[in-house]
C-alpha cells in the first residue's frame, strides 16, 4: 500500500443502506490493514477551519513571554501551552521540534467528571482564538462520533455503542507549530515515530507536507493529495479494545528538505478520548482461542496517565 485509502463519509450518513454498508466494509478493511483513512464530505465547516488556522498562526507568533503566561507544565500540558521540545515520542529521549496548544472538553458542571477536567485557558490577546477553537472542537467531536458509529458496526456492535462512552470524554484539540529549522537538528525530527494514545485521531489540514505512515512492509508512506479531506487514524485505546484487530499505526512528521528548513508547519489534530472511567477491557467478540486476550484490564484514565508519563508530559 503506497497511499492511504480515501472514503466519503456521506456514503455512511446519506440514508442509503447499500452505501452505508459499503462504507463500513471499506473503513474496516482500511483500519485492519493500515489504520489510516482520508475522509471527504466530513462536515467540518471550511470557514471555521480557516479562522482557527489563522488564529493558531497568530498565537505562535506572540512573544515567548506572552505564550508562557498560558503554560500548563504542572498540569501535564492538558490545557494551554506546551513549549518547544518538551514532548518526545515513546522510547526516544530527544524532544520533538514543536510547540503546541491544547483545547480540552467543554463540560457542563452537572457532569460528575467536571471536577476532573481542567478549565480551558483563555488567551486574552486573541479573543477569536478561543471561540474558533471551541467551534472546531465541537465540529470534530461530532464527526468523530459518526466515525465511531461506523467502526461499531464493523465490529458487529450496536451502532451507538461508543456514543455514551465518549460523551463529555477527555478529548483534546491540539494546535501544533513546527517552527523553521535554523540549525542542524541532528537526530531530532518534527514528531518522532509514535502511535496515538486515544480511540481515533482526526487531522484537519496541515500547512506543509511531512506526515508519514508505516505500512505492513515496514515502509514509511507520505500522506499526500488529501486536500479537502480529514485524515482519521486508529489510536492505542481502540487497538486495545479490539485486541489488535484494528491497528494503531506508527507514524511520524519528518523534517523538510534543507532548502525548506525556513518554512514553518502548522497542524491541528483532534484526539478523541472516552470518558475517564470507561473500561478499555478487550471487547468479547475480539477475543477467541485463536486470538487470546493480549492486554490487562484498565480504565481510559489509567492508560492515559501511563502514556503521558512515557512521552515526558508528566
C-alpha beads as a LAMMPS data file, in Angstrom:
LAMMPS data file: protein, C-alpha beads

314 atoms
313 bonds

1 atom types
1 bond types

-500.0 500.0 xlo xhi
-500.0 500.0 ylo yhi
-500.0 500.0 zlo zhi

Masses

1 110.0

Atoms # bond

1 1 1 0.000 0.000 0.000
2 1 1 1.609 3.249 -1.162
3 1 1 -1.103 5.681 -0.056
4 1 1 -3.917 5.726 2.462
5 1 1 -7.475 4.852 1.330
6 1 1 -9.922 7.693 0.629
7 1 1 -13.590 7.359 1.649
8 1 1 -16.704 9.544 1.512
9 1 1 -18.481 9.985 4.861
10 1 1 -21.702 10.986 3.082
11 1 1 -21.987 7.340 1.976
12 1 1 -22.476 6.471 5.643
13 1 1 -24.847 9.327 6.501
14 1 1 -26.971 9.552 3.298
15 1 1 -29.627 7.043 4.380
16 1 1 -28.754 4.647 1.544
17 1 1 -28.338 1.233 3.217
18 1 1 -26.104 -0.184 0.492
19 1 1 -23.764 2.811 0.508
20 1 1 -23.647 2.706 4.308
21 1 1 -22.721 -0.989 4.349
22 1 1 -20.056 -0.411 1.698
23 1 1 -18.552 2.446 3.722
24 1 1 -18.443 0.286 6.872
25 1 1 -16.720 -2.542 4.997
26 1 1 -14.157 -0.285 3.339
27 1 1 -13.436 1.539 6.595
28 1 1 -12.986 -1.729 8.483
29 1 1 -10.661 -3.110 5.804
30 1 1 -8.558 0.053 5.882
31 1 1 -8.291 0.054 9.669
32 1 1 -7.343 -3.623 9.792
33 1 1 -4.712 -3.142 7.081
34 1 1 -3.048 0.221 7.734
35 1 1 -5.031 2.071 10.424
36 1 1 -5.434 5.323 8.442
37 1 1 -8.052 6.718 6.039
38 1 1 -8.717 10.082 4.379
39 1 1 -12.350 11.219 4.637
40 1 1 -14.156 13.725 2.400
41 1 1 -17.593 15.285 2.989
42 1 1 -16.717 15.219 6.674
43 1 1 -18.920 18.103 7.795
44 1 1 -16.169 20.348 9.167
45 1 1 -17.024 23.971 8.194
46 1 1 -14.267 25.366 5.963
47 1 1 -14.622 28.875 7.397
48 1 1 -14.184 27.610 10.977
49 1 1 -11.058 25.693 9.995
50 1 1 -9.612 28.664 8.100
51 1 1 -10.258 31.004 11.035
52 1 1 -8.595 28.717 13.563
53 1 1 -5.516 28.184 11.392
54 1 1 -5.196 31.960 11.151
55 1 1 -5.605 32.316 14.924
56 1 1 -3.147 29.487 15.607
57 1 1 -0.504 31.194 13.491
58 1 1 -1.204 34.415 15.346
59 1 1 -0.809 32.750 18.750
60 1 1 2.518 31.107 17.975
61 1 1 3.884 34.409 16.651
62 1 1 3.275 36.013 20.047
63 1 1 6.295 36.849 22.182
64 1 1 7.597 33.873 24.175
65 1 1 6.854 35.629 27.482
66 1 1 3.207 36.001 26.440
67 1 1 2.868 32.345 25.440
68 1 1 4.389 31.270 28.761
69 1 1 1.527 33.001 30.591
70 1 1 -0.550 30.061 29.413
71 1 1 1.962 27.306 30.194
72 1 1 0.497 24.147 31.720
73 1 1 3.591 22.155 32.704
74 1 1 2.180 21.430 36.160
75 1 1 -0.999 20.014 34.617
76 1 1 0.832 17.715 32.225
77 1 1 0.115 20.002 29.294
78 1 1 -3.552 19.022 29.177
79 1 1 -4.691 22.624 28.660
80 1 1 -2.992 25.655 27.228
81 1 1 0.603 25.983 26.032
82 1 1 3.443 23.454 25.978
83 1 1 6.817 24.821 24.954
84 1 1 9.222 23.789 22.215
85 1 1 10.904 20.403 22.589
86 1 1 9.135 19.322 25.791
87 1 1 7.312 16.320 24.326
88 1 1 9.142 13.321 22.916
89 1 1 7.998 10.089 21.302
90 1 1 7.768 6.984 23.479
91 1 1 11.162 5.306 23.529
92 1 1 13.044 8.457 22.467
93 1 1 14.845 10.967 24.668
94 1 1 15.210 13.709 22.058
95 1 1 12.418 16.280 22.188
96 1 1 10.234 16.844 19.124
97 1 1 10.787 20.052 17.126
98 1 1 7.412 21.531 18.023
99 1 1 5.360 23.582 20.463
100 1 1 1.607 23.224 20.897
101 1 1 -1.655 24.353 22.478
102 1 1 -4.421 22.162 23.915
103 1 1 -8.135 22.875 23.929
104 1 1 -9.975 20.404 26.186
105 1 1 -13.555 19.308 26.760
106 1 1 -16.226 21.963 27.259
107 1 1 -18.080 20.136 30.005
108 1 1 -21.282 21.027 31.812
109 1 1 -20.648 21.390 35.537
110 1 1 -23.501 18.957 36.235
111 1 1 -21.408 16.107 34.774
112 1 1 -19.746 14.069 37.549
113 1 1 -16.446 14.241 35.641
114 1 1 -16.404 18.046 35.653
115 1 1 -14.093 18.338 38.708
116 1 1 -11.509 16.100 36.955
117 1 1 -11.248 18.301 33.869
118 1 1 -9.144 21.490 33.992
119 1 1 -10.776 24.596 32.567
120 1 1 -9.664 25.800 29.167
121 1 1 -7.201 28.677 29.242
122 1 1 -8.454 31.911 27.670
123 1 1 -5.961 33.828 25.520
124 1 1 -6.614 37.489 26.274
125 1 1 -4.522 38.718 23.352
126 1 1 -6.529 36.798 20.684
127 1 1 -10.267 36.612 21.531
128 1 1 -11.173 34.798 18.282
129 1 1 -8.621 32.065 19.068
130 1 1 -10.810 30.922 21.962
131 1 1 -14.108 30.945 20.049
132 1 1 -12.796 29.341 16.842
133 1 1 -11.037 26.664 18.905
134 1 1 -14.294 25.756 20.636
135 1 1 -16.208 25.671 17.342
136 1 1 -13.702 23.358 15.673
137 1 1 -13.508 21.168 18.796
138 1 1 -17.260 20.572 18.728
139 1 1 -17.378 20.009 14.953
140 1 1 -14.592 17.417 15.095
141 1 1 -16.165 15.727 18.121
142 1 1 -19.415 15.271 16.171
143 1 1 -17.619 13.893 13.118
144 1 1 -15.580 11.593 15.348
145 1 1 -18.721 10.150 16.915
146 1 1 -20.068 9.407 13.435
147 1 1 -16.819 7.614 12.559
148 1 1 -17.083 5.564 15.758
149 1 1 -20.615 4.539 14.788
150 1 1 -19.258 3.083 11.547
151 1 1 -16.459 1.359 13.476
152 1 1 -19.001 -0.135 15.898
153 1 1 -20.950 -1.654 13.008
154 1 1 -17.739 -3.122 11.575
155 1 1 -17.117 -4.751 14.967
156 1 1 -20.690 -6.124 14.932
157 1 1 -21.653 -3.957 17.904
158 1 1 -24.676 -1.695 18.272
159 1 1 -24.182 1.355 16.039
160 1 1 -24.306 3.655 19.072
161 1 1 -22.037 1.522 21.280
162 1 1 -19.448 4.291 21.652
163 1 1 -21.838 7.265 21.935
164 1 1 -22.254 7.267 25.712
165 1 1 -18.643 6.200 26.237
166 1 1 -17.277 9.338 24.550
167 1 1 -19.991 11.818 25.615
168 1 1 -18.122 14.548 27.547
169 1 1 -14.988 12.469 27.082
170 1 1 -11.453 13.650 27.773
171 1 1 -10.814 14.620 24.136
172 1 1 -8.120 17.113 23.133
173 1 1 -7.789 19.511 20.195
174 1 1 -4.085 20.176 19.657
175 1 1 -2.809 23.132 17.636
176 1 1 0.822 22.434 16.683
177 1 1 3.565 24.757 15.449
178 1 1 6.715 23.268 13.955
179 1 1 8.997 26.331 13.724
180 1 1 11.550 26.911 10.969
181 1 1 14.685 24.821 11.441
182 1 1 17.606 27.202 11.987
183 1 1 20.472 24.779 12.686
184 1 1 21.370 21.127 12.173
185 1 1 18.668 19.191 14.111
186 1 1 20.928 16.100 14.344
187 1 1 18.619 13.199 15.331
188 1 1 15.629 15.403 16.241
189 1 1 12.612 15.465 13.917
190 1 1 9.357 17.383 13.981
191 1 1 7.460 14.460 15.536
192 1 1 9.193 11.171 16.285
193 1 1 7.678 7.847 15.287
194 1 1 4.729 7.100 17.545
195 1 1 1.209 5.755 17.888
196 1 1 -1.611 7.922 19.256
197 1 1 -2.965 7.272 22.763
198 1 1 -6.688 7.763 22.134
199 1 1 -9.542 5.978 20.306
200 1 1 -9.277 7.799 16.964
201 1 1 -7.487 10.925 15.765
202 1 1 -8.952 13.369 13.246
203 1 1 -6.417 15.609 11.487
204 1 1 -7.753 18.607 9.590
205 1 1 -5.285 20.000 7.118
206 1 1 -1.648 20.880 7.570
207 1 1 0.327 23.770 6.144
208 1 1 3.153 21.631 4.734
209 1 1 3.939 18.033 3.919
210 1 1 5.729 15.789 6.374
211 1 1 3.262 13.241 7.782
212 1 1 4.314 9.651 7.033
213 1 1 2.617 6.335 7.916
214 1 1 4.378 2.982 8.401
215 1 1 2.826 0.260 6.217
216 1 1 2.925 -3.531 6.671
217 1 1 6.056 -3.780 4.535
218 1 1 7.933 -1.597 7.013
219 1 1 7.978 1.371 4.621
220 1 1 7.007 4.925 5.524
221 1 1 4.297 6.203 3.163
222 1 1 3.868 10.003 2.787
223 1 1 0.303 11.219 3.344
224 1 1 -0.263 13.433 0.309
225 1 1 -3.050 14.523 -2.029
226 1 1 -5.660 14.727 0.729
227 1 1 -6.831 18.302 0.199
228 1 1 -10.465 18.743 1.335
229 1 1 -10.177 15.520 3.348
230 1 1 -9.537 14.872 7.012
231 1 1 -7.159 12.071 7.974
232 1 1 -8.617 9.707 10.598
233 1 1 -6.490 7.042 12.283
234 1 1 -6.820 4.375 14.956
235 1 1 -5.252 5.049 18.360
236 1 1 -3.904 2.700 21.017
237 1 1 -7.115 2.724 23.066
238 1 1 -9.125 1.361 20.136
239 1 1 -6.395 -1.156 19.373
240 1 1 -6.604 -2.385 22.979
241 1 1 -10.397 -2.579 22.892
242 1 1 -10.303 -4.632 19.682
243 1 1 -7.433 -6.871 20.848
244 1 1 -5.291 -5.688 17.899
245 1 1 -7.993 -6.311 15.301
246 1 1 -7.849 -2.614 14.392
247 1 1 -4.331 -1.237 14.037
248 1 1 -2.826 1.753 15.787
249 1 1 -0.271 2.509 13.095
250 1 1 3.133 4.077 13.674
251 1 1 3.500 7.496 12.065
252 1 1 5.820 10.481 12.233
253 1 1 6.340 14.025 10.932
254 1 1 9.689 14.273 9.178
255 1 1 11.829 17.340 8.672
256 1 1 11.548 19.057 5.293
257 1 1 14.426 19.102 2.782
258 1 1 17.172 21.530 3.780
259 1 1 16.071 24.106 1.209
260 1 1 12.700 24.281 3.018
261 1 1 14.013 24.466 6.593
262 1 1 12.869 28.097 6.748
263 1 1 9.213 27.082 6.267
264 1 1 7.147 26.546 9.451
265 1 1 4.453 23.877 9.633
266 1 1 1.101 24.060 11.417
267 1 1 -1.347 21.214 12.015
268 1 1 -4.454 20.648 14.138
269 1 1 -5.234 17.064 15.208
270 1 1 -8.232 16.160 17.382
271 1 1 -7.623 13.255 19.771
272 1 1 -10.975 11.638 20.580
273 1 1 -10.912 10.058 24.050
274 1 1 -13.514 8.186 26.086
275 1 1 -14.761 9.329 29.442
276 1 1 -12.025 8.712 32.080
277 1 1 -13.915 5.884 33.818
278 1 1 -14.587 3.880 30.633
279 1 1 -13.097 0.391 30.655
280 1 1 -10.547 -0.493 27.985
281 1 1 -11.107 -4.243 28.525
282 1 1 -10.992 -6.118 25.229
283 1 1 -14.381 -6.436 23.520
284 1 1 -15.589 -10.031 23.889
285 1 1 -16.153 -10.524 20.165
286 1 1 -12.483 -9.682 19.529
287 1 1 -11.197 -12.433 21.835
288 1 1 -11.069 -16.101 20.831
289 1 1 -8.971 -19.244 21.155
290 1 1 -7.124 -18.198 18.002
291 1 1 -6.793 -14.575 19.201
292 1 1 -6.365 -14.707 23.007
293 1 1 -6.632 -11.557 25.083
294 1 1 -3.403 -9.522 24.857
295 1 1 -3.968 -6.661 27.312
296 1 1 -4.542 -6.245 31.023
297 1 1 -7.783 -4.556 32.057
298 1 1 -7.586 -0.839 32.807
299 1 1 -9.630 2.344 32.545
300 1 1 -9.104 5.040 29.938
301 1 1 -7.693 7.387 32.578
302 1 1 -5.220 4.813 33.907
303 1 1 -3.924 4.189 30.398
304 1 1 -3.725 7.910 29.619
305 1 1 -1.652 8.638 32.746
306 1 1 0.746 5.819 31.858
307 1 1 1.268 7.147 28.341
308 1 1 1.640 10.807 29.358
309 1 1 4.467 9.711 31.630
310 1 1 6.111 7.763 28.796
311 1 1 6.162 10.794 26.481
312 1 1 7.508 13.188 29.108
313 1 1 4.446 15.336 29.869
314 1 1 4.004 14.144 33.467

Bonds

1 1 1 2
2 1 2 3
3 1 3 4
4 1 4 5
5 1 5 6
6 1 6 7
7 1 7 8
8 1 8 9
9 1 9 10
10 1 10 11
11 1 11 12
12 1 12 13
13 1 13 14
14 1 14 15
15 1 15 16
16 1 16 17
17 1 17 18
18 1 18 19
19 1 19 20
20 1 20 21
21 1 21 22
22 1 22 23
23 1 23 24
24 1 24 25
25 1 25 26
26 1 26 27
27 1 27 28
28 1 28 29
29 1 29 30
30 1 30 31
31 1 31 32
32 1 32 33
33 1 33 34
34 1 34 35
35 1 35 36
36 1 36 37
37 1 37 38
38 1 38 39
39 1 39 40
40 1 40 41
41 1 41 42
42 1 42 43
43 1 43 44
44 1 44 45
45 1 45 46
46 1 46 47
47 1 47 48
48 1 48 49
49 1 49 50
50 1 50 51
51 1 51 52
52 1 52 53
53 1 53 54
54 1 54 55
55 1 55 56
56 1 56 57
57 1 57 58
58 1 58 59
59 1 59 60
60 1 60 61
61 1 61 62
62 1 62 63
63 1 63 64
64 1 64 65
65 1 65 66
66 1 66 67
67 1 67 68
68 1 68 69
69 1 69 70
70 1 70 71
71 1 71 72
72 1 72 73
73 1 73 74
74 1 74 75
75 1 75 76
76 1 76 77
77 1 77 78
78 1 78 79
79 1 79 80
80 1 80 81
81 1 81 82
82 1 82 83
83 1 83 84
84 1 84 85
85 1 85 86
86 1 86 87
87 1 87 88
88 1 88 89
89 1 89 90
90 1 90 91
91 1 91 92
92 1 92 93
93 1 93 94
94 1 94 95
95 1 95 96
96 1 96 97
97 1 97 98
98 1 98 99
99 1 99 100
100 1 100 101
101 1 101 102
102 1 102 103
103 1 103 104
104 1 104 105
105 1 105 106
106 1 106 107
107 1 107 108
108 1 108 109
109 1 109 110
110 1 110 111
111 1 111 112
112 1 112 113
113 1 113 114
114 1 114 115
115 1 115 116
116 1 116 117
117 1 117 118
118 1 118 119
119 1 119 120
120 1 120 121
121 1 121 122
122 1 122 123
123 1 123 124
124 1 124 125
125 1 125 126
126 1 126 127
127 1 127 128
128 1 128 129
129 1 129 130
130 1 130 131
131 1 131 132
132 1 132 133
133 1 133 134
134 1 134 135
135 1 135 136
136 1 136 137
137 1 137 138
138 1 138 139
139 1 139 140
140 1 140 141
141 1 141 142
142 1 142 143
143 1 143 144
144 1 144 145
145 1 145 146
146 1 146 147
147 1 147 148
148 1 148 149
149 1 149 150
150 1 150 151
151 1 151 152
152 1 152 153
153 1 153 154
154 1 154 155
155 1 155 156
156 1 156 157
157 1 157 158
158 1 158 159
159 1 159 160
160 1 160 161
161 1 161 162
162 1 162 163
163 1 163 164
164 1 164 165
165 1 165 166
166 1 166 167
167 1 167 168
168 1 168 169
169 1 169 170
170 1 170 171
171 1 171 172
172 1 172 173
173 1 173 174
174 1 174 175
175 1 175 176
176 1 176 177
177 1 177 178
178 1 178 179
179 1 179 180
180 1 180 181
181 1 181 182
182 1 182 183
183 1 183 184
184 1 184 185
185 1 185 186
186 1 186 187
187 1 187 188
188 1 188 189
189 1 189 190
190 1 190 191
191 1 191 192
192 1 192 193
193 1 193 194
194 1 194 195
195 1 195 196
196 1 196 197
197 1 197 198
198 1 198 199
199 1 199 200
200 1 200 201
201 1 201 202
202 1 202 203
203 1 203 204
204 1 204 205
205 1 205 206
206 1 206 207
207 1 207 208
208 1 208 209
209 1 209 210
210 1 210 211
211 1 211 212
212 1 212 213
213 1 213 214
214 1 214 215
215 1 215 216
216 1 216 217
217 1 217 218
218 1 218 219
219 1 219 220
220 1 220 221
221 1 221 222
222 1 222 223
223 1 223 224
224 1 224 225
225 1 225 226
226 1 226 227
227 1 227 228
228 1 228 229
229 1 229 230
230 1 230 231
231 1 231 232
232 1 232 233
233 1 233 234
234 1 234 235
235 1 235 236
236 1 236 237
237 1 237 238
238 1 238 239
239 1 239 240
240 1 240 241
241 1 241 242
242 1 242 243
243 1 243 244
244 1 244 245
245 1 245 246
246 1 246 247
247 1 247 248
248 1 248 249
249 1 249 250
250 1 250 251
251 1 251 252
252 1 252 253
253 1 253 254
254 1 254 255
255 1 255 256
256 1 256 257
257 1 257 258
258 1 258 259
259 1 259 260
260 1 260 261
261 1 261 262
262 1 262 263
263 1 263 264
264 1 264 265
265 1 265 266
266 1 266 267
267 1 267 268
268 1 268 269
269 1 269 270
270 1 270 271
271 1 271 272
272 1 272 273
273 1 273 274
274 1 274 275
275 1 275 276
276 1 276 277
277 1 277 278
278 1 278 279
279 1 279 280
280 1 280 281
281 1 281 282
282 1 282 283
283 1 283 284
284 1 284 285
285 1 285 286
286 1 286 287
287 1 287 288
288 1 288 289
289 1 289 290
290 1 290 291
291 1 291 292
292 1 292 293
293 1 293 294
294 1 294 295
295 1 295 296
296 1 296 297
297 1 297 298
298 1 298 299
299 1 299 300
300 1 300 301
301 1 301 302
302 1 302 303
303 1 303 304
304 1 304 305
305 1 305 306
306 1 306 307
307 1 307 308
308 1 308 309
309 1 309 310
310 1 310 311
311 1 311 312
312 1 312 313
313 1 313 314
